[in-house]
Amino acid sequence: MKNKYESQFSSAAVHNPLEVSVVGARGYAGLELVKLLLGHPDIQVKSVFASENVDLSDELRVLGKRNIGRLASAKSLVTLPHSEILTASADFVFLATPAEVSLELAPKLLALGKRVIDLSGAFRLKTHGYPEWYGFSHDQSQVLSRAEYGLQPWNASVGLETQLVANPGCYATAILLALLPLLKRGWISPSSIVIDAKSGTTGAGRKASEAMQFSEVSENCWPYKVGRHQHWPEIVEAVKAHGGGEIDPFFTTHILPVRRGILASVYASLVPEKELTEGAIREAFLHDYATAPLVRLGPVTPQFCGVSAVAGSAATHLGFVLSGQKLFLFSCLDNLLKGAASQAIENMNCMMGWPSWRSLSFDAQTTTESPLGHVERRNAL
């Protein structure tokens, strides 16, 4: 039986599949992206590219041979010159590549009339310097000005006319989904915000490094990029764009001894003159995410606000605790999915005029009303 959201879309079924290419399909996020695209009913994956030869039947064995066979190109991910990437027949290209590679490829793809979703940070920052945060000079100011920051469901500007989307970072997505409903209402003291965020090891990418070896990560947890994480300016810019103000938060990231998942704990003080209640905060989330099936509010428990609760899911789980004027916000998501691949699918869907959640699974129990509201009432805070 179809859920409410899929039923609403059924009358607009797509008969001519969108042809897409994926560049960087061997990385963790790239592989997840290929999996999601192969399962999308309106997509034909025309070509995939990677830095090494990789057999799709091995890397994507969980999908089965029938789904892998939907690829129009060979089953292997092959190393090809950029010229062959540019001349691939697909009109829609996903870049799951390092920022420097995206910076080189995206302008060329756009010049050929292709539409691009970039999963790197190459086009996320509008006002902060790339040399400081990414270690390279940005020489594509015109292309940068055209890029839409694809934070879903907050950026309604991503649509039929969009040519380039900068897919948000994983930490930034988790933190912004928790903060924006309250910041835009002026309920949080901007100077009080402290962010303590933790991610699984896949957030560091697939390239081998000593710090990510099992013997280093197991039974351990440590901070990294303290005060220097590239998602900090991204968060600040998005808050200014969607939250209506400026923040300068403390922000520390940590590595967890798990493969995937992010837990962002955000601490802030409520503005005293508002005299806000738990009910008012709850209603703010219910209102802002009422039509966002993949955002859910629930209790601050291991079963809901834990990384295992969202691993393998396109959903974001939000929870909060109010203690006097102190607010404790918690946001959990899968860093490879909502933090990368599935949010890229959301953006593609929006660019095609489809529902953002098209082909992305969510809890069937959310079919009777707003998913967020249903979960919130079922699991009372």
C-alpha positions as MATLAB code, in Angstrom:
seq = 'MKNKYESQFSSAAVHNPLEVSVVGARGYAGLELVKLLLGHPDIQVKSVFASENVDLSDELRVLGKRNIGRLASAKSLVTLPHSEILTASADFVFLATPAEVSLELAPKLLALGKRVIDLSGAFRLKTHGYPEWYGFSHDQSQVLSRAEYGLQPWNASVGLETQLVANPGCYATAILLALLPLLKRGWISPSSIVIDAKSGTTGAGRKASEAMQFSEVSENCWPYKVGRHQHWPEIVEAVKAHGGGEIDPFFTTHILPVRRGILASVYASLVPEKELTEGAIREAFLHDYATAPLVRLGPVTPQFCGVSAVAGSAATHLGFVLSGQKLFLFSCLDNLLKGAASQAIENMNCMMGWPSWRSLSFDAQTTTESPLGHVERRNAL';
ca = [
       0.000    0.000    0.000;
       1.371    3.399   -0.958;
       1.964    5.951    1.763;
       0.276    9.332    1.621;
       3.227   11.129    0.077;
       3.839    8.645   -2.733;
       0.090    8.566   -3.486;
       0.114   12.328   -3.956;
       2.843   11.918   -6.573;
       1.465    8.910   -8.419;
      -0.566   10.984  -10.877;
       2.603   12.714  -12.059;
       4.625    9.588  -12.847;
       7.659   10.173  -15.023;
       7.804    8.166  -18.270;
      11.038    9.539  -19.701;
      13.798    8.821  -17.180;
      16.361   11.478  -16.372;
      19.842   10.436  -17.535;
      22.550   11.110  -14.950;
      26.276   10.619  -14.444;
      28.166   10.244  -11.176;
      31.787   11.357  -10.877;
      33.621   10.034   -7.827;
      31.567    6.895   -7.371;
      34.187    4.939   -5.447;
      34.095    7.084   -2.297;
      31.689    6.297    0.519;
      29.216    9.059   -0.361;
      29.582    8.368   -4.091;
      28.713    4.713   -3.660;
      25.663    5.577   -1.575;
      24.623    8.015   -4.279;
      24.866    5.351   -7.000;
      22.789    2.965   -4.861;
      20.064    5.574   -4.413;
      20.047    6.522   -8.093;
      19.779    2.884   -9.191;
      16.713    2.579   -6.982;
      15.075    5.773   -8.240;
      12.166    4.966  -10.596;
      12.696    8.095  -12.724;
      16.462    7.849  -13.231;
      18.769    6.119  -15.680;
      22.410    6.080  -14.628;
      24.262    6.548  -17.900;
      27.853    6.585  -16.650;
      29.931    6.457  -13.517;
      33.529    7.536  -12.995;
      36.066    6.912  -10.258;
      39.764    7.314   -9.549;
      40.331    3.551   -9.832;
      38.828    0.584  -11.638;
      36.081   -0.810   -9.428;
      33.619   -3.597  -10.215;
      30.084   -2.440   -9.486;
      28.903   -6.004   -9.023;
      31.291   -6.238   -6.066;
      30.892   -2.755   -4.575;
      27.101   -2.731   -4.938;
      26.416   -6.416   -4.421;
      23.671   -5.591   -1.922;
      21.526   -4.338   -4.822;
      21.586   -7.593   -6.760;
      22.544   -8.147  -10.379;
      19.187   -7.025  -11.774;
      19.474   -3.493  -10.412;
      23.155   -3.186  -11.302;
      22.227   -4.148  -14.829;
      20.184   -0.942  -15.134;
      23.439    0.883  -15.840;
      23.657    1.776  -19.509;
      27.454    1.816  -19.324;
      29.867   -0.934  -18.325;
      29.628   -2.401  -14.847;
      33.053   -1.159  -13.887;
      33.824    2.290  -12.591;
      36.661    3.349  -14.854;
      39.284    6.034  -14.780;
      38.787    8.367  -17.710;
      40.197   11.742  -18.775;
      38.129   14.768  -17.868;
      37.316   15.220  -21.547;
      35.364   11.950  -21.530;
      33.527   12.951  -18.371;
      32.508   16.184  -20.050;
      31.279   14.447  -23.191;
      29.215   11.796  -21.374;
      25.663   11.915  -22.711;
      23.899   12.543  -19.393;
      22.426   15.998  -18.880;
      22.616   15.797  -15.080;
      25.937   15.257  -13.282;
      26.706   14.573   -9.635;
      30.202   15.459   -8.432;
      31.236   13.365   -5.420;
      34.795   14.604   -5.784;
      37.346   16.589   -3.770;
      36.628   20.327   -3.787;
      39.554   21.127   -6.075;
      38.288   18.629   -8.675;
      34.736   19.994   -8.464;
      36.091   23.512   -8.887;
      37.672   22.448  -12.171;
      34.840   20.287  -13.520;
      31.672   22.170  -12.562;
      32.264   25.303  -14.707;
      33.056   23.136  -17.743;
      29.951   21.009  -17.240;
      27.761   24.091  -16.833;
      29.200   25.606  -19.993;
      28.021   22.491  -21.853;
      24.493   23.030  -20.560;
      24.603   20.252  -17.988;
      23.027   20.595  -14.556;
      25.296   19.862  -11.610;
      24.987   18.879   -7.959;
      28.319   19.154   -6.179;
      28.770   17.180   -2.966;
      32.054   18.903   -2.095;
      32.563   22.305   -0.515;
      33.740   23.985   -3.719;
      30.657   26.217   -4.053;
      29.225   26.435   -0.538;
      30.832   29.613    0.757;
      29.740   33.022   -0.522;
      31.552   35.393    1.844;
      34.277   33.455    3.677;
      37.664   32.891    2.079;
      38.444   29.564    0.457;
      42.207   29.739    1.133;
      41.516   29.972    4.866;
      38.918   27.202    5.095;
      39.699   24.898    2.172;
      43.331   25.610    1.413;
      42.952   26.777   -2.191;
      42.105   29.950   -4.074;
      38.675   30.112   -5.675;
      38.858   31.455   -9.223;
      35.250   30.891  -10.298;
      33.386   33.810   -8.717;
      30.690   33.942  -11.398;
      29.918   30.243  -11.057;
      29.984   30.572   -7.273;
      27.396   33.354   -7.431;
      25.042   31.048   -9.366;
      25.270   28.147   -6.926;
      22.276   27.434   -4.708;
      23.053   26.146   -1.223;
      20.874   23.026   -1.183;
      19.826   22.761    2.456;
      16.558   20.850    2.347;
      13.855   21.686    3.232;
      15.044   25.260    3.856;
      16.091   26.456    0.416;
      12.944   26.773   -1.685;
      14.993   28.449   -4.430;
      16.266   25.074   -5.626;
      13.928   24.351   -8.527;
      13.404   24.006  -12.236;
      15.686   26.927  -13.112;
      18.583   25.840  -10.901;
      21.725   24.790  -12.743;
      24.192   24.266   -9.871;
      23.566   23.110   -6.310;
      26.172   23.132   -3.568;
      25.137   20.163   -1.464;
      25.567   21.050    2.240;
      28.126   19.457    4.522;
      27.093   16.715    6.931;
      27.777   18.569   10.180;
      26.250   21.755    8.805;
      23.048   19.938    7.834;
      22.573   18.381   11.258;
      23.250   21.611   13.115;
      21.214   23.908   10.876;
      18.108   21.710   10.950;
      18.163   21.941   14.735;
      18.932   25.660   15.037;
      17.081   27.428   12.242;
      13.486   27.131   13.513;
      14.470   28.854   16.767;
      17.035   31.317   15.457;
      14.682   32.699   12.821;
      12.153   33.448   15.583;
      14.771   35.247   17.662;
      14.347   32.838   20.545;
      18.014   31.925   21.056;
      20.736   34.224   22.313;
      23.226   34.154   19.378;
      26.265   34.656   21.630;
      25.432   31.624   23.768;
      25.625   28.852   21.168;
      27.979   25.937   21.786;
      28.074   23.021   19.318;
      29.530   19.616   20.229;
      29.308   17.341   17.175;
      30.485   13.770   16.627;
      30.746   11.706   13.448;
      31.476    8.162   12.373;
      34.732    7.388   10.613;
      33.274    7.407    7.082;
      33.090   11.182    7.401;
      36.846   11.228    6.889;
      36.516    9.634    3.447;
      37.802    6.370    2.030;
      41.445    7.253    1.560;
      43.663    5.321    3.966;
      45.116    7.232    6.919;
      46.791    6.209   10.140;
      44.277    8.054   12.311;
      41.357    6.079   10.819;
      42.863    2.622   11.335;
      40.785    0.302   13.495;
      43.430    0.163   16.211;
      43.367    3.957   16.506;
      39.603    4.440   16.399;
      38.337    1.480   18.399;
      37.423    2.306   22.024;
      38.380    5.920   21.426;
      36.886    9.329   20.703;
      38.798   12.528   20.050;
      38.314   16.128   18.862;
      39.724   17.281   15.535;
      39.947   20.513   13.524;
      39.143   22.440   16.700;
      38.175   25.970   15.703;
      39.183   25.223   12.109;
      36.480   22.966   10.682;
      35.368   24.046    7.203;
      31.694   23.626    8.089;
      31.876   26.519   10.586;
      31.648   29.318    7.960;
      29.029   27.289    6.103;
      26.840   27.224    9.223;
      27.358   30.934    9.858;
      26.425   31.873    6.273;
      23.331   29.641    6.203;
      22.077   31.074    9.493;
      22.399   34.578    8.078;
      20.508   33.536    4.935;
      17.707   31.561    6.570;
      17.778   32.511   10.244;
      17.862   36.258    9.804;
      20.900   37.026   11.936;
      24.541   36.406   12.677;
      26.110   33.892   15.041;
      29.667   33.140   16.121;
      29.342   29.752   17.810;
      31.832   27.544   19.568;
      32.056   24.480   17.314;
      34.034   21.307   17.959;
      33.934   18.074   15.974;
      34.886   14.601   17.205;
      35.471   11.141   15.727;
      33.319    8.302   17.052;
      34.346    4.628   16.847;
      31.422    3.820   14.519;
      31.204    3.670   10.709;
      28.409    6.136   10.040;
      26.171    8.644   11.728;
      26.345   12.124   13.262;
      25.174   13.310   16.655;
      25.191   17.077   17.026;
      24.560   18.433   20.519;
      23.773   22.140   20.502;
      23.580   24.180   23.696;
      22.125   27.681   23.924;
      20.341   30.131   26.195;
      16.856   31.325   25.386;
      16.307   35.069   25.313;
      14.840   35.866   28.747;
      12.159   38.310   27.626;
      10.312   35.688   25.584;
       9.374   33.407   28.524;
       9.276   30.427   26.186;
       7.817   27.062   27.087;
       8.538   23.545   25.971;
       5.232   23.580   24.106;
       6.158   26.698   22.130;
       9.488   25.196   21.078;
       7.795   21.977   20.065;
       5.251   23.847   17.957;
       8.022   25.791   16.201;
       9.532   22.521   14.974;
       6.110   21.106   14.088;
       5.302   24.174   12.028;
       8.579   24.470   10.141;
       8.857   20.759    9.294;
       5.156   19.970    8.868;
       5.656   19.172    5.171;
       9.111   17.607    5.521;
       8.630   13.828    5.759;
      12.307   13.172    6.413;
      12.578   15.383    9.513;
      11.276   13.921   12.760;
      10.964   15.194   16.301;
      11.096   12.744   19.165;
      12.377   11.959   22.648;
      15.988   12.340   23.750;
      16.582    8.613   24.129;
      19.166    6.172   22.729;
      16.431    4.651   20.584;
      15.642    7.968   18.870;
      18.506   10.425   19.359;
      21.273    7.921   18.735;
      23.412    7.319   15.646;
      22.146    3.749   15.277;
      18.600    5.098   14.957;
      19.438    6.957   11.735;
      22.189    4.814   10.188;
      21.098    3.800    6.705;
      18.223    6.281    6.753;
      17.555    9.512    4.857;
      15.851   10.944    7.942;
      17.007   13.489   10.501;
      15.991   12.938   14.133;
      15.629   16.013   16.324;
      15.105   16.213   20.066;
      15.382   18.825   22.781;
      15.345   19.354   26.525;
      14.471   22.684   28.162;
      15.840   23.417   31.625;
      14.934   26.908   32.731;
      16.492   29.211   30.139;
      18.949   26.545   29.004;
      18.108   24.724   25.797;
      19.702   21.400   24.834;
      19.176   20.508   21.163;
      20.098   17.185   19.583;
      20.256   16.286   15.903;
      21.082   12.871   14.442;
      21.536   11.882   10.824;
      23.489    9.512    8.610;
      26.532   11.454    7.399;
      26.605    9.517    4.114;
      22.891    9.944    3.379;
      21.185   13.096    4.664;
      24.705   14.439    5.182;
      25.604   13.771    1.542;
      23.959   11.353   -0.931;
      20.264   11.401   -0.010;
      20.250   15.186    0.348;
      21.734   15.306   -3.152;
      18.771   13.205   -4.293;
      16.412   15.630   -2.536;
      18.012   18.487   -4.438;
      17.793   16.637   -7.745;
      14.106   15.951   -7.110;
      13.497   19.640   -6.422;
      15.399   20.633   -9.569;
      13.113   18.353  -11.565;
       9.922   19.592   -9.923;
       9.340   16.326   -8.081;
       8.596   15.961   -4.346;
      11.887   16.244   -2.492;
      11.446   12.851   -0.835;
      10.770   11.026   -4.131;
      12.318    7.503   -3.935;
      13.722    8.108   -0.435;
      12.315    5.729    2.154;
      10.732    6.942    5.357;
       8.715    5.368    8.160;
       5.366    4.040    6.911;
       3.848    4.992   10.269;
       4.040    8.628    9.195;
       1.266    8.303    6.619;
      -1.655    9.594    8.687;
      -0.415   13.154    9.154;
       2.726   15.247    9.135;
       5.520   12.723    9.778;
       7.232   14.989   12.241;
       4.055   15.630   14.152;
       3.133   11.941   14.197;
       6.446   10.835   15.678;
       6.429   13.709   18.151;
       3.025   12.790   19.538;
       3.697    9.072   19.553;
       6.877    9.561   21.550;
       5.931   12.385   23.886;
       8.839   14.430   25.117;
];
